[in-house]
Amino acid sequence: MEQLGQIIDLNKFLDPRGNLTVVEQMRNVPFEVKRVYWVYDVPSGEWRGGHAHKQCKEFIVAVSGSFDVTLDNGRGIKNTIHLNHPYQGLIVDTNIWRTLEDFSSGAVCLVLASELFEEEDYIREYEEFLRNVE
């Protein structure tokens, strides 16, 4: 079965004083980063996302804790990726419906985005998303 999204392993520098991971645009992340945001303090049982983007690509990292990212291409391919390593990120392309759920206590989701925020870029209704991918 086709896998939606791509896990990217990032360089991990181990040090007894604390580990370090670096992300560089156009090296680890295959796009120019125009926006960075993070999601945290998600209450137990809640979810985030529930939308797709027309132009924006994203690189999602569990910098602390863990959560699941469910990706759906609207054409019958749907899979869930468990993110729980701060040295790995998930590339999510355009026109992919994404939902983030099952956040562990203290989880922090970092997102590097290829575009600035524009409400017009979001597809927030699943039925509209399905019409767009036909």
Backbone torsions as a table, in degrees:
resi	resn	phi	psi	omega
1	MET	NA	141.0	179.2
2	GLU	-64.5	137.8	178.3
3	GLN	-97.4	125.2	174.1
4	LEU	-87.5	144.5	-178.1
5	GLY	78.7	160.6	179.7
6	GLN	-137.7	125.8	175.7
7	ILE	-81.2	129.0	177.2
8	ILE	-112.3	124.3	173.5
9	ASP	-83.4	128.3	-179.0
10	LEU	-98.4	156.9	176.5
11	ASN	-64.2	133.9	-179.0
12	LYS	-119.7	119.1	179.5
13	PHE	-105.2	110.3	-177.4
14	LEU	-86.5	137.0	-178.7
15	ASP	-151.9	137.8	179.2
16	PRO	-58.8	-21.8	179.5
17	ARG	-84.0	-7.3	-177.8
18	GLY	135.2	144.8	-176.4
19	ASN	-85.3	159.9	-177.5
20	LEU	-136.2	135.0	173.2
21	THR	-128.0	139.9	-176.6
22	VAL	-121.4	140.4	172.9
23	VAL	-120.8	130.8	177.9
24	GLU	-126.4	131.0	178.7
25	GLN	-63.0	144.9	179.5
26	MET	66.7	4.9	171.2
27	ARG	-115.5	-74.4	177.2
28	ASN	-79.9	-36.9	-179.6
29	VAL	-105.5	119.9	-172.2
30	PRO	-80.8	35.9	175.7
31	PHE	-156.9	162.5	175.0
32	GLU	-72.9	129.9	-179.6
33	VAL	-85.8	118.9	-179.6
34	LYS	-109.7	-14.8	-178.0
35	ARG	-151.4	142.0	176.7
36	VAL	-130.6	132.5	174.8
37	TYR	-146.9	163.4	178.9
38	TRP	-139.4	150.3	-178.9
39	VAL	-117.2	133.6	-177.5
40	TYR	-153.6	170.9	-178.9
41	ASP	56.1	38.0	177.6
42	VAL	-75.9	120.0	-179.3
43	PRO	-62.2	150.5	178.9
44	SER	-53.8	132.7	178.3
45	GLY	86.1	-7.7	179.6
46	GLU	-89.1	165.6	179.8
47	TRP	-135.9	163.1	177.4
48	ARG	-129.1	174.0	-179.0
49	GLY	82.3	-128.6	-176.5
50	GLY	74.4	45.2	179.1
51	HIS	-162.4	173.9	173.4
52	ALA	-131.4	165.6	177.3
53	HIS	-119.7	142.3	176.7
54	LYS	-79.2	-39.1	-175.1
55	GLN	-121.3	-26.6	-171.2
56	CYS	-84.0	128.6	171.1
57	LYS	-100.5	152.3	-178.1
58	GLU	-133.3	151.7	174.1
59	PHE	-122.6	113.7	-172.0
60	ILE	-109.3	130.2	-178.3
61	VAL	-129.4	135.1	169.8
62	ALA	-87.7	90.6	-177.1
63	VAL	-73.8	-19.2	174.9
64	SER	-151.2	139.3	179.0
65	GLY	70.4	-152.4	-176.1
66	SER	-149.8	162.4	174.6
67	PHE	-165.7	165.5	177.9
68	ASP	-105.6	141.3	174.4
69	VAL	-117.4	117.5	176.8
70	THR	-100.4	125.5	-179.0
71	LEU	-113.1	141.0	-176.0
72	ASP	-141.5	124.8	-179.9
73	ASN	-91.5	0.5	178.2
74	GLY	76.5	1.8	-179.3
75	ARG	-122.3	26.7	176.2
76	GLY	97.0	-3.3	177.5
77	ILE	-106.5	122.8	-177.5
78	LYS	-145.2	130.1	175.6
79	ASN	-146.4	160.9	-178.1
80	THR	-118.3	131.7	179.6
81	ILE	-115.7	128.6	178.0
82	HIS	-91.7	118.8	177.8
83	LEU	-103.5	125.7	-179.1
84	ASN	-152.7	13.8	178.2
85	HIS	-124.4	126.2	-180.0
86	PRO	-72.2	-2.6	178.6
87	TYR	-107.1	18.3	175.2
88	GLN	-133.7	146.3	175.7
89	GLY	-135.0	158.4	-178.7
90	LEU	-113.5	122.4	174.7
91	ILE	-84.2	126.7	175.9
92	VAL	-119.6	120.4	-177.1
93	ASP	-80.3	177.8	177.3
94	THR	-70.3	160.1	176.6
95	ASN	55.9	36.8	173.5
96	ILE	-123.0	123.2	177.4
97	TRP	-74.3	130.9	-179.1
98	ARG	-128.9	141.3	174.7
99	THR	-135.0	132.3	178.2
100	LEU	-109.3	129.1	-176.3
101	GLU	-152.7	177.9	179.2
102	ASP	57.1	48.7	178.6
103	PHE	-71.2	132.0	173.4
104	SER	-75.0	163.4	176.6
105	SER	-61.4	130.3	179.1
106	GLY	80.3	7.7	-179.0
107	ALA	-66.0	142.7	174.3
108	VAL	-128.7	123.3	179.3
109	CYS	-105.0	116.3	178.1
110	LEU	-100.3	133.1	179.6
111	VAL	-126.2	126.3	171.6
112	LEU	-103.1	125.4	-173.7
113	ALA	-117.0	146.7	-177.6
114	SER	-80.5	-11.9	-175.6
115	GLU	-133.8	154.8	170.6
116	LEU	-68.7	160.2	179.6
117	PHE	-65.2	126.2	171.8
118	GLU	-143.5	117.3	-177.2
119	GLU	-55.5	-33.0	-178.1
120	GLU	-65.5	-18.1	-179.9
121	ASP	-78.6	-18.6	-175.9
122	TYR	-84.9	140.1	167.0
123	ILE	-112.3	108.1	-171.5
124	ARG	-101.6	-11.3	178.9
125	GLU	-108.8	126.0	-175.3
126	TYR	-61.2	-38.3	179.2
127	GLU	-63.7	-39.8	175.8
128	GLU	-63.8	-41.2	176.8
129	PHE	-57.0	-47.7	-179.6
130	LEU	-61.3	-38.0	177.5
131	ARG	-65.5	-35.7	-178.4
132	ASN	-71.0	-28.8	-176.3
133	VAL	-92.0	-4.6	-179.9
134	GLU	-68.5	NA	NA
